[in-house]
Amino acid sequence: MRRALSLLFKFGVTIAILVAIFLEFGGGFVRVDASSLRTPGAFEAANPDFPGLVGRLKARLHGAALPPPRVPVAADAVCAAGAERAVFVHTADGDVRRFKPQRHCRDGVLTTLYARTPSGEFSPVAIADAPAESYVRAQGFQLVPADLSDVWTEIRSLTLAVFLPWFLAAMAVKLIGIFANVWRWQVLLRGQGIEMSFGYLTSTYFIGRYFGIVTPSTVGLDAWRLYETIRLTRRPIECTTVLAVERVIGLVALFAVILMFMPFAGRVMQGQSFGELVGALKLPLAATAVFGVLVLLRPSWFRALLRVVPSGRLRTFTASVIDSATAYSERRGALLGALALAIVGQLTTTLMYFCNAMAIATEHVHTTEVLFASAIMTLGTFIAPSASGEGVRELVFVWLLGTKAGAAKAFLIGNLGFWIEKIPLSIPGGIILLLRQDPSLHAITREDLERVRREAALEATGS
């Protein structure tokens, strides 16, 4: 019952994110004096030198003066500034409100205001013809500061000659990463004395991806791989050990890739609270990665620490990890080889999202910024409770790249990754399943997995 509720909760979170992702609170139209919009100081933009939350906290602790959060921007530069950061306007009521410059710009020039009709509606008018009392579209609070129409506009503006080659490149790069993950699985199985062909493991991996299309995280993939290997080898302990070690290696590889791109992420983190928060975790991430490597290579060093782990569930998990790593105490070469392949797998994921960014002609961002954001996105999909990371990947990209690439493009970079992962690189697993022509193969349940474990354990006891 608890597992079912957890599954429903994750799907609920995913649906809530997707529903709320484009909802806006507190937007609408605000009144401006059209004649004053050309005067200096009428518009302001977010100051790129203003630090985020972590930077402001450091400045307060050191007593340093902070730069202003906003700086004046000329009317002729509003559209260019709006492509990279938040833009504000001084209203006729004396307030300063963030507004949507993309609703007022054409070809990089501020051309449009809104006039209120006698019926109370708002109609776009050219600035030259705008009445003294005009209106601009205010930006309210949004998880993704863009409208669905903005995303649709970006999709319609795609050039097939640019999009298709990069989209195919994204699939090819991710496919290399999948093969690296299969090879890692094979290396770890060999470390437990289990020999299985690369071709068979590849087909099994793709079937697992097919079952994992709608399951949270990697539940479908891992459950199917366990079921298949235990069913064939009748060695449940070794097969479970392989996946436990593989998960630890995957996290260590992810932290290593994040740290690899961290020095190049300054432009992403500058004035960006979420990015700065990630940057502040540099030392904890490095310490965790080193700790993970030591647990894998020297598990006996950490067995005594189990007595001080407060939580029973955490103690059980930690003990299982240490026991699994101990099974490789004489096969450290297999662990290091698997770690290298895991890093390759993580790098191909970041490169896939770089190809996505190129496919939709993303501007104003650097390659290393996209790679860094991709690594953070992967970590987010591990942490956040959602189905297959959907919704989380889009939010992370918007939070990290939205101010530079535009929220709509940042959203599409992440969303394209979902379609690549779940359609061309997962649906073939269903075809492979059908071609096997084995009536016993079906979408397994947790009860199926437990049953095959019990059967294998009984056979081992009987022999």
KEZAKOL-26760 format. One record per residue (C-alpha): residue number from 1; residue in three letters; x, y, z. Coordinates in nm, 3 decimals, padded with zeros to 5 digits, always signed. Each point is the difference from the previous one (the first is absolute). Layout:
<nodes>
<node NUM,ala,<X,Y,Z>> ...
</nodes>
This chain:
<nodes>
<node 1,met,<+00.000,+00.000,+00.000>> <node 2,arg,<+00.283,+00.237,+00.086>> <node 3,arg,<+00.170,-00.066,-00.335>> <node 4,ala,<-00.325,+00.064,-00.185>> <node 5,leu,<-00.051,+00.329,+00.185>> <node 6,ser,<+00.360,+00.100,-00.077>> <node 7,leu,<-00.058,-00.073,-00.369>> <node 8,leu,<-00.324,+00.200,-00.003>> <node 9,phe,<+00.175,+00.287,+00.179>> <node 10,lys,<+00.275,+00.014,-00.263>> <node 11,phe,<-00.250,+00.001,-00.283>> <node 12,gly,<-00.198,+00.268,+00.184>> <node 13,val,<+00.309,+00.219,+00.033>> <node 14,thr,<+00.075,-00.044,-00.370>> <node 15,ile,<-00.352,+00.094,-00.105>> <node 16,ala,<+00.001,+00.297,+00.239>> <node 17,ile,<+00.326,+00.129,-00.150>> <node 18,leu,<-00.126,-00.039,-00.355>> <node 19,val,<-00.329,+00.173,+00.084>> <node 20,ala,<+00.161,+00.281,+00.198>> <node 21,ile,<+00.299,+00.050,-00.223>> <node 22,phe,<-00.169,+00.262,-00.218>> <node 23,leu,<-00.248,+00.143,+00.251>> <node 24,glu,<+00.056,+00.367,+00.079>> <node 25,phe,<-00.101,+00.179,+00.318>> <node 26,gly,<-00.024,+00.377,+00.018>> <node 27,gly,<+00.054,+00.081,-00.367>> <node 28,gly,<-00.229,+00.199,-00.225>> <node 29,phe,<+00.036,+00.357,-00.128>> <node 30,val,<+00.146,+00.302,+00.180>> <node 31,arg,<-00.049,+00.365,-00.093>> <node 32,val,<+00.293,+00.208,-00.129>> <node 33,asp,<+00.046,+00.353,-00.128>> <node 34,ala,<+00.085,-00.051,-00.368>> <node 35,ser,<+00.161,+00.345,-00.031>> <node 36,ser,<+00.252,-00.075,+00.277>> <node 37,leu,<+00.125,-00.334,-00.129>> <node 38,arg,<+00.278,+00.166,-00.200>> <node 39,thr,<+00.132,+00.189,+00.301>> <node 40,pro,<+00.308,-00.133,+00.183>> <node 41,gly,<-00.087,-00.232,+00.285>> <node 42,ala,<-00.338,-00.109,-00.137>> <node 43,phe,<+00.130,-00.356,-00.035>> <node 44,glu,<+00.229,-00.204,+00.220>> <node 45,ala,<+00.153,-00.344,-00.031>> <node 46,ala,<+00.130,-00.250,+00.253>> <node 47,asn,<+00.360,+00.079,+00.085>> <node 48,pro,<+00.219,-00.294,-00.113>> <node 49,asp,<+00.249,+00.095,+00.274>> <node 50,phe,<-00.258,-00.029,+00.276>> <node 51,pro,<+00.072,-00.325,+00.187>> <node 52,gly,<-00.249,-00.274,+00.069>> <node 53,leu,<-00.109,-00.121,+00.341>> <node 54,val,<+00.333,-00.158,+00.090>> <node 55,gly,<+00.198,+00.301,-00.124>> <node 56,arg,<-00.219,+00.240,+00.199>> <node 57,leu,<+00.047,-00.209,+00.312>> <node 58,lys,<+00.378,+00.005,-00.046>> <node 59,ala,<-00.003,+00.376,-00.054>> <node 60,arg,<-00.204,+00.052,+00.317>> <node 61,leu,<+00.237,-00.217,+00.203>> <node 62,his,<+00.301,+00.194,-00.129>> <node 63,gly,<-00.168,+00.341,+00.024>> <node 64,ala,<+00.049,+00.063,-00.372>> <node 65,ala,<-00.222,+00.244,-00.189>> <node 66,leu,<-00.236,-00.149,-00.257>> <node 67,pro,<-00.047,+00.144,-00.348>> <node 68,pro,<-00.352,+00.116,-00.090>> <node 69,pro,<-00.236,-00.287,-00.097>> <node 70,arg,<-00.113,+00.188,-00.313>> <node 71,val,<+00.175,+00.235,-00.240>> <node 72,pro,<-00.155,+00.248,-00.248>> <node 73,val,<-00.034,-00.116,-00.358>> <node 74,ala,<-00.083,+00.216,-00.303>> <node 75,ala,<-00.325,-00.060,-00.187>> <node 76,asp,<+00.199,-00.102,-00.308>> <node 77,ala,<+00.176,-00.273,+00.204>> <node 78,val,<-00.306,-00.142,+00.176>> <node 79,cys,<-00.055,-00.284,-00.245>> <node 80,ala,<+00.365,-00.109,+00.001>> <node 81,ala,<+00.009,+00.013,+00.380>> <node 82,gly,<-00.327,-00.193,+00.022>> <node 83,ala,<+00.154,-00.290,-00.193>> <node 84,glu,<+00.252,-00.053,+00.281>> <node 85,arg,<-00.150,+00.128,+00.326>> <node 86,ala,<-00.307,+00.141,+00.172>> <node 87,val,<-00.114,+00.345,-00.118>> <node 88,phe,<-00.207,+00.249,+00.201>> <node 89,val,<-00.204,+00.309,-00.083>> <node 90,his,<-00.101,+00.302,+00.208>> <node 91,thr,<-00.380,+00.005,+00.002>> <node 92,ala,<-00.232,+00.300,+00.001>> <node 93,asp,<-00.083,-00.081,+00.364>> <node 94,gly,<+00.362,+00.046,+00.108>> <node 95,asp,<+00.078,-00.371,+00.036>> <node 96,val,<+00.271,-00.203,-00.167>> <node 97,arg,<-00.134,-00.319,-00.155>> <node 98,arg,<+00.162,-00.278,-00.196>> <node 99,phe,<-00.160,-00.033,-00.341>> <node 100,lys,<+00.017,-00.222,-00.308>> <node 101,pro,<+00.211,+00.173,-00.263>> <node 102,gln,<-00.058,-00.279,-00.251>> <node 103,arg,<-00.362,+00.116,-00.018>> <node 104,his,<+00.114,+00.347,-00.099>> <node 105,cys,<+00.299,-00.066,-00.227>> <node 106,arg,<+00.041,-00.085,-00.365>> <node 107,asp,<+00.337,-00.064,-00.167>> <node 108,gly,<+00.175,+00.114,+00.317>> <node 109,val,<-00.176,+00.337,+00.012>> <node 110,leu,<-00.261,+00.121,+00.250>> <node 111,thr,<-00.298,+00.064,-00.226>> <node 112,thr,<-00.325,-00.080,+00.182>> <node 113,leu,<-00.210,+00.116,+00.294>> <node 114,tyr,<-00.358,-00.084,+00.093>> <node 115,ala,<-00.302,+00.231,+00.005>> <node 116,arg,<-00.316,-00.067,+00.195>> <node 117,thr,<-00.315,-00.012,-00.213>> <node 118,pro,<-00.342,+00.125,+00.120>> <node 119,ser,<-00.101,-00.362,+00.059>> <node 120,gly,<+00.287,-00.045,+00.245>> <node 121,glu,<+00.220,-00.213,-00.223>> <node 122,phe,<+00.364,+00.071,-00.080>> <node 123,ser,<+00.100,+00.050,-00.362>> <node 124,pro,<+00.361,+00.024,-00.130>> <node 125,val,<+00.095,+00.335,-00.156>> <node 126,ala,<+00.319,+00.141,-00.145>> <node 127,ile,<+00.199,+00.214,+00.242>> <node 128,ala,<-00.025,+00.297,-00.237>> <node 129,asp,<-00.381,-00.023,+00.010>> <node 130,ala,<-00.036,-00.098,+00.366>> <node 131,pro,<-00.220,+00.221,+00.222>> <node 132,ala,<+00.153,+00.173,+00.299>> <node 133,glu,<-00.153,-00.260,+00.230>> <node 134,ser,<+00.128,-00.328,-00.137>> <node 135,tyr,<+00.072,-00.341,+00.144>> <node 136,val,<+00.273,-00.265,+00.004>> <node 137,arg,<-00.024,-00.371,+00.074>> <node 138,ala,<+00.119,-00.059,+00.356>> <node 139,gln,<+00.192,-00.312,+00.093>> <node 140,gly,<-00.153,-00.182,+00.297>> <node 141,phe,<+00.147,-00.290,+00.193>> <node 142,gln,<+00.055,-00.312,-00.211>> <node 143,leu,<+00.200,-00.317,+00.039>> <node 144,val,<+00.086,+00.051,-00.367>> <node 145,pro,<-00.021,+00.369,-00.094>> <node 146,ala,<-00.146,-00.067,-00.344>> <node 147,asp,<-00.333,-00.078,-00.159>> <node 148,leu,<-00.091,-00.310,-00.195>> <node 149,ser,<-00.027,+00.228,-00.300>> <node 150,asp,<+00.369,+00.087,+00.043>> <node 151,val,<+00.093,-00.367,-00.007>> <node 152,trp,<-00.218,-00.055,-00.305>> <node 153,thr,<+00.160,+00.301,-00.170>> <node 154,glu,<+00.345,-00.149,+00.062>> <node 155,ile,<-00.113,-00.336,-00.142>> <node 156,arg,<-00.147,+00.162,-00.311>> <node 157,ser,<+00.319,+00.199,-00.057>> <node 158,leu,<+00.222,-00.310,-00.009>> <node 159,thr,<+00.196,-00.056,-00.320>> <node 160,leu,<-00.014,-00.365,-00.101>> <node 161,ala,<+00.344,+00.015,-00.162>> <node 162,val,<+00.145,+00.105,+00.338>> <node 163,phe,<-00.230,-00.194,+00.232>> <node 164,leu,<+00.010,-00.346,-00.159>> <node 165,pro,<+00.381,-00.055,-00.013>> <node 166,trp,<+00.047,+00.116,+00.358>> <node 167,phe,<-00.301,-00.199,+00.120>> <node 168,leu,<+00.141,-00.315,-00.160>> <node 169,ala,<+00.341,+00.083,+00.150>> <node 170,ala,<-00.165,+00.026,+00.344>> <node 171,met,<-00.149,-00.348,-00.042>> <node 172,ala,<+00.331,-00.143,-00.121>> <node 173,val,<+00.193,+00.148,+00.291>> <node 174,lys,<-00.252,-00.131,+00.252>> <node 175,leu,<+00.010,-00.341,-00.167>> <node 176,ile,<+00.376,-00.011,+00.058>> <node 177,gly,<-00.071,+00.073,+00.365>> <node 178,ile,<-00.250,-00.286,+00.015>> <node 179,phe,<+00.258,-00.240,-00.144>> <node 180,ala,<+00.252,+00.126,+00.260>> <node 181,asn,<-00.253,-00.076,+00.274>> <node 182,val,<-00.059,-00.350,-00.138>> <node 183,trp,<+00.376,-00.059,-00.011>> <node 184,arg,<+00.025,+00.123,+00.361>> <node 185,trp,<-00.268,-00.252,+00.098>> <node 186,gln,<+00.191,-00.277,-00.178>> <node 187,val,<+00.327,+00.095,+00.173>> <node 188,leu,<-00.166,-00.010,+00.342>> <node 189,leu,<-00.169,-00.334,-00.075>> <node 190,arg,<+00.337,-00.146,-00.098>> <node 191,gly,<+00.135,+00.129,+00.329>> <node 192,gln,<-00.251,-00.234,+00.166>> <node 193,gly,<+00.095,-00.290,-00.225>> <node 194,ile,<-00.307,+00.032,-00.226>> <node 195,glu,<+00.070,-00.014,-00.373>> <node 196,met,<-00.276,+00.135,-00.226>> <node 197,ser,<+00.037,+00.119,-00.358>> <node 198,phe,<-00.005,+00.369,-00.081>> <node 199,gly,<-00.275,-00.053,-00.258>> <node 200,tyr,<-00.232,-00.171,+00.246>> <node 201,leu,<+00.063,+00.262,+00.269>> <node 202,thr,<-00.066,+00.276,-00.256>> <node 203,ser,<-00.338,-00.148,-00.097>> <node 204,thr,<-00.089,-00.047,+00.368>> <node 205,tyr,<+00.102,+00.359,+00.075>> <node 206,phe,<-00.221,+00.137,-00.277>> <node 207,ile,<-00.297,-00.208,+00.117>> <node 208,gly,<+00.053,+00.145,+00.346>> <node 209,arg,<+00.001,+00.351,-00.148>> <node 210,tyr,<-00.328,-00.084,-00.174>> <node 211,phe,<-00.161,-00.100,+00.329>> <node 212,gly,<+00.154,+00.309,+00.162>> <node 213,ile,<-00.182,+00.244,-00.228>> <node 214,val,<-00.270,+00.073,+00.256>> <node 215,thr,<+00.165,-00.117,+00.321>> <node 216,pro,<+00.172,+00.234,+00.246>> <node 217,ser,<+00.379,+00.040,-00.023>> <node 218,thr,<+00.159,-00.330,-00.118>> <node 219,val,<-00.247,-00.239,+00.168>> <node 220,gly,<-00.112,-00.169,-00.321>> <node 221,leu,<+00.351,-00.032,-00.139>> <node 222,asp,<+00.160,-00.133,+00.320>> <node 223,ala,<-00.285,-00.235,+00.085>> <node 224,trp,<+00.006,-00.159,-00.346>> <node 225,arg,<+00.377,-00.040,+00.000>> <node 226,leu,<-00.015,-00.167,+00.342>> <node 227,tyr,<-00.282,-00.228,-00.109>> <node 228,glu,<+00.177,-00.110,-00.317>> <node 229,thr,<+00.344,-00.059,+00.150>> <node 230,ile,<-00.136,-00.185,+00.304>> <node 231,arg,<-00.231,-00.208,-00.222>> <node 232,leu,<+00.292,-00.112,-00.216>> <node 233,thr,<+00.287,-00.025,+00.248>> <node 234,arg,<-00.195,-00.105,+00.314>> <node 235,arg,<+00.244,+00.217,+00.200>> <node 236,pro,<-00.217,+00.267,+00.164>> <node 237,ile,<+00.259,+00.128,+00.247>> <node 238,glu,<+00.263,+00.067,-00.266>> <node 239,cys,<-00.247,+00.161,-00.241>> <node 240,thr,<-00.139,+00.227,+00.272>> <node 241,thr,<+00.355,+00.088,+00.109>> <node 242,val,<+00.086,+00.107,-00.356>> <node 243,leu,<-00.290,+00.247,-00.018>> <node 244,ala,<+00.070,+00.137,+00.348>> <node 245,val,<+00.363,+00.069,-00.088>> <node 246,glu,<-00.104,+00.137,-00.338>> <node 247,arg,<-00.227,+00.256,+00.166>> <node 248,val,<+00.278,+00.124,+00.228>> <node 249,ile,<+00.240,+00.020,-00.293>> <node 250,gly,<-00.258,+00.195,-00.199>> <node 251,leu,<-00.037,+00.262,+00.274>> <node 252,val,<+00.377,+00.032,+00.039>> <node 253,ala,<+00.032,+00.046,-00.377>> <node 254,leu,<-00.274,+00.265,+00.002>> <node 255,phe,<+00.170,+00.197,+00.276>> <node 256,ala,<+00.330,-00.027,-00.187>> <node 257,val,<-00.156,+00.143,-00.317>> <node 258,ile,<-00.164,+00.285,+00.193>> <node 259,leu,<+00.335,+00.085,+00.158>> <node 260,met,<+00.166,-00.027,-00.341>> <node 261,phe,<-00.222,+00.278,-00.140>> <node 262,met,<-00.021,+00.206,+00.320>> <node 263,pro,<+00.299,+00.226,-00.088>> <node 264,phe,<-00.173,+00.099,-00.324>> <node 265,ala,<-00.335,+00.077,+00.159>> <node 266,gly,<+00.079,+00.349,+00.129>> <node 267,arg,<-00.211,+00.169,-00.267>> <node 268,val,<-00.298,-00.221,+00.088>> <node 269,met,<+00.032,+00.062,+00.373>> <node 270,gln,<+00.067,+00.374,-00.014>> <node 271,gly,<-00.297,+00.174,+00.162>> <node 272,gln,<-00.195,-00.326,-00.013>> <node 273,ser,<-00.113,-00.130,+00.337>> <node 274,phe,<-00.057,-00.359,-00.111>> <node 275,gly,<+00.330,-00.015,-00.186>> <node 276,glu,<+00.188,+00.158,+00.290>> <node 277,leu,<-00.155,-00.249,+00.239>> <node 278,val,<+00.131,-00.282,-00.216>> <node 279,gly,<+00.339,+00.169,-00.012>> <node 280,ala,<+00.005,+00.020,+00.381>> <node 281,leu,<-00.038,-00.379,+00.011>> <node 282,lys,<+00.335,-00.051,-00.173>> <node 283,leu,<+00.179,-00.129,+00.308>> <node 284,pro,<-00.285,-00.226,+00.120>> <node 285,leu,<-00.029,-00.148,-00.350>> <node 286,ala,<+00.375,-00.062,-00.018>> <node 287,ala,<+00.002,-00.152,+00.349>> <node 288,thr,<-00.294,-00.227,-00.088>> <node 289,ala,<+00.169,-00.113,-00.322>> <node 290,val,<+00.323,-00.082,+00.184>> <node 291,phe,<-00.196,-00.177,+00.273>> <node 292,gly,<-00.183,-00.207,-00.263>> <node 293,val,<+00.327,-00.104,-00.166>> <node 294,leu,<+00.151,-00.098,+00.334>> <node 295,val,<-00.309,-00.203,+00.093>> <node 296,leu,<+00.031,-00.187,-00.330>> <node 297,leu,<+00.374,-00.062,+00.026>> <node 298,arg,<+00.037,-00.036,+00.380>> <node 299,pro,<-00.340,-00.102,+00.139>> <node 300,ser,<+00.148,-00.156,+00.314>> <node 301,trp,<+00.109,+00.346,+00.119>> <node 302,phe,<-00.361,+00.108,+00.039>> <node 303,arg,<-00.169,-00.302,+00.157>> <node 304,ala,<+00.060,+00.135,+00.350>> <node 305,leu,<-00.188,+00.318,-00.092>> <node 306,leu,<-00.327,-00.194,-00.022>> <node 307,arg,<-00.036,+00.021,+00.378>> <node 308,val,<-00.030,+00.378,-00.011>> <node 309,val,<-00.254,+00.019,-00.285>> <node 310,pro,<-00.317,+00.122,+00.176>> <node 311,ser,<-00.274,-00.111,-00.240>> <node 312,gly,<-00.087,-00.369,-00.029>> <node 313,arg,<-00.080,+00.023,-00.372>> <node 314,leu,<+00.317,+00.200,-00.069>> <node 315,arg,<+00.202,-00.250,+00.202>> <node 316,thr,<-00.145,-00.288,-00.200>> <node 317,phe,<+00.070,+00.177,-00.329>> <node 318,thr,<+00.356,+00.088,+00.102>> <node 319,ala,<+00.064,-00.357,+00.114>> <node 320,ser,<-00.125,-00.137,-00.333>> <node 321,val,<+00.229,+00.238,-00.191>> <node 322,ile,<+00.301,-00.100,+00.209>> <node 323,asp,<-00.083,-00.369,-00.038>> <node 324,ser,<-00.038,+00.041,-00.376>> <node 325,ala,<+00.331,+00.185,-00.029>> <node 326,thr,<+00.171,-00.266,+00.213>> <node 327,ala,<-00.096,-00.254,-00.266>> <node 328,tyr,<+00.240,+00.186,-00.232>> <node 329,ser,<+00.284,+00.031,+00.252>> <node 330,glu,<+00.222,-00.217,-00.220>> <node 331,arg,<-00.128,+00.144,-00.328>> <node 332,arg,<+00.079,+00.370,+00.025>> <node 333,gly,<+00.093,+00.011,-00.367>> <node 334,ala,<-00.362,-00.081,-00.084>> <node 335,leu,<-00.118,+00.284,+00.226>> <node 336,leu,<+00.235,+00.255,-00.158>> <node 337,gly,<-00.093,-00.113,-00.351>> <node 338,ala,<-00.369,+00.027,+00.085>> <node 339,leu,<+00.057,+00.348,+00.146>> <node 340,ala,<+00.172,+00.114,-00.319>> <node 341,leu,<-00.292,-00.130,-00.207>> <node 342,ala,<-00.248,+00.170,+00.233>> <node 343,ile,<+00.176,+00.333,-00.056>> <node 344,val,<-00.025,-00.058,-00.375>> <node 345,gly,<-00.372,-00.068,+00.042>> <node 346,gln,<-00.053,+00.323,+00.195>> <node 347,leu,<+00.203,+00.204,-00.250>> <node 348,thr,<-00.207,-00.129,-00.291>> <node 349,thr,<-00.315,+00.116,+00.181>> <node 350,thr,<+00.138,+00.353,+00.031>> <node 351,leu,<+00.110,-00.006,-00.365>> <node 352,met,<-00.349,-00.111,-00.103>> <node 353,tyr,<-00.146,+00.315,+00.155>> <node 354,phe,<+00.269,+00.210,-00.167>> <node 355,cys,<-00.115,-00.146,-00.333>> <node 356,asn,<-00.358,+00.087,+00.097>> <node 357,ala,<+00.106,+00.361,+00.060>> <node 358,met,<+00.165,+00.011,-00.342>> <node 359,ala,<-00.305,-00.160,-00.163>> <node 360,ile,<-00.224,+00.288,+00.109>> <node 361,ala,<+00.266,+00.265,-00.080>> <node 362,thr,<+00.050,+00.116,+00.359>> <node 363,glu,<+00.195,+00.324,+00.031>> <node 364,his,<+00.170,+00.196,+00.280>> <node 365,val,<+00.123,-00.310,+00.185>> <node 366,his,<+00.337,-00.173,-00.009>> <node 367,thr,<+00.061,-00.371,-00.051>> <node 368,thr,<+00.133,-00.051,+00.353>> <node 369,glu,<-00.309,+00.170,+00.144>> <node 370,val,<-00.228,-00.250,-00.174>> <node 371,leu,<+00.218,-00.292,+00.110>> <node 372,phe,<+00.002,+00.121,+00.360>> <node 373,ala,<-00.378,+00.054,+00.000>> <node 374,ser,<-00.048,-00.351,-00.146>> <node 375,ala,<+00.201,-00.158,+00.280>> <node 376,ile,<-00.197,+00.191,+00.265>> <node 377,met,<-00.323,-00.102,-00.173>> <node 378,thr,<+00.097,-00.367,+00.026>> <node 379,leu,<+00.060,+00.043,+00.372>> <node 380,gly,<-00.337,+00.171,+00.031>> <node 381,thr,<-00.181,-00.293,-00.161>> <node 382,phe,<+00.162,-00.231,+00.256>> <node 383,ile,<-00.105,+00.215,+00.296>> <node 384,ala,<-00.342,+00.135,-00.092>> <node 385,pro,<-00.299,-00.236,+00.034>> <node 386,ser,<-00.134,-00.014,-00.355>> <node 387,ala,<-00.080,-00.260,-00.264>> <node 388,ser,<+00.304,-00.048,-00.226>> <node 389,gly,<+00.121,+00.351,+00.090>> <node 390,glu,<-00.266,+00.165,-00.214>> <node 391,gly,<-00.059,+00.360,+00.100>> <node 392,val,<+00.317,+00.009,+00.210>> <node 393,arg,<+00.236,+00.008,-00.299>> <node 394,glu,<-00.190,+00.291,-00.157>> <node 395,leu,<-00.005,+00.200,+00.324>> <node 396,val,<+00.373,-00.044,+00.063>> <node 397,phe,<+00.089,+00.114,-00.351>> <node 398,val,<-00.227,+00.304,+00.029>> <node 399,trp,<+00.142,+00.092,+00.340>> <node 400,leu,<+00.361,-00.030,-00.120>> <node 401,leu,<-00.021,+00.109,-00.365>> <node 402,gly,<-00.332,+00.183,-00.030>> <node 403,thr,<+00.135,+00.348,+00.061>> <node 404,lys,<+00.252,-00.038,-00.283>> <node 405,ala,<-00.155,-00.238,-00.249>> <node 406,gly,<-00.360,+00.103,+00.065>> <node 407,ala,<-00.246,-00.203,+00.203>> <node 408,ala,<-00.167,-00.158,-00.303>> <node 409,lys,<+00.327,-00.125,-00.152>> <node 410,ala,<+00.129,-00.120,+00.338>> <node 411,phe,<-00.325,-00.190,+00.049>> <node 412,leu,<+00.034,-00.165,-00.341>> <node 413,ile,<+00.361,-00.105,+00.063>> <node 414,gly,<-00.118,-00.210,+00.293>> <node 415,asn,<-00.323,-00.117,-00.158>> <node 416,leu,<+00.176,-00.130,-00.311>> <node 417,gly,<+00.210,-00.218,+00.227>> <node 418,phe,<-00.316,-00.162,+00.133>> <node 419,trp,<-00.122,-00.090,-00.349>> <node 420,ile,<+00.339,-00.136,-00.106>> <node 421,glu,<+00.028,-00.212,+00.314>> <node 422,lys,<-00.355,-00.135,-00.007>> <node 423,ile,<-00.086,-00.046,-00.369>> <node 424,pro,<+00.286,-00.088,-00.242>> <node 425,leu,<+00.225,-00.141,+00.275>> <node 426,ser,<-00.264,-00.188,+00.203>> <node 427,ile,<-00.280,-00.110,-00.236>> <node 428,pro,<+00.241,-00.236,-00.187>> <node 429,gly,<+00.017,-00.202,+00.322>> <node 430,gly,<-00.365,-00.093,-00.050>> <node 431,ile,<+00.081,-00.122,-00.352>> <node 432,ile,<+00.290,-00.207,+00.135>> <node 433,leu,<-00.236,-00.147,+00.259>> <node 434,leu,<-00.247,-00.106,-00.270>> <node 435,leu,<+00.275,-00.152,-00.217>> <node 436,arg,<+00.116,-00.223,+00.283>> <node 437,gln,<-00.326,-00.197,-00.035>> <node 438,asp,<+00.010,-00.112,+00.363>> <node 439,pro,<-00.349,-00.006,+00.157>> <node 440,ser,<+00.151,+00.025,+00.347>> <node 441,leu,<+00.133,+00.347,-00.072>> <node 442,his,<-00.232,+00.275,+00.116>> <node 443,ala,<-00.004,+00.318,+00.202>> <node 444,ile,<+00.112,-00.137,+00.335>> <node 445,thr,<-00.126,+00.097,+00.341>> <node 446,arg,<+00.190,+00.016,+00.326>> <node 447,glu,<-00.165,-00.333,+00.090>> <node 448,asp,<+00.150,-00.157,-00.316>> <node 449,leu,<+00.344,+00.119,+00.102>> <node 450,glu,<-00.036,-00.134,+00.354>> <node 451,arg,<-00.128,-00.331,-00.133>> <node 452,val,<+00.298,-00.057,-00.229>> <node 453,arg,<+00.232,+00.093,+00.287>> <node 454,arg,<-00.163,-00.257,+00.228>> <node 455,glu,<+00.014,-00.267,-00.268>> <node 456,ala,<+00.370,+00.064,-00.063>> <node 457,ala,<+00.075,-00.004,+00.373>> <node 458,leu,<-00.185,-00.330,+00.044>> <node 459,glu,<+00.186,-00.156,-00.292>> <node 460,ala,<+00.332,+00.114,+00.147>> <node 461,thr,<-00.095,-00.149,+00.339>> <node 462,gly,<-00.110,-00.327,-00.158>> <node 463,ser,<+00.320,-00.038,-00.199>> 
</nodes>
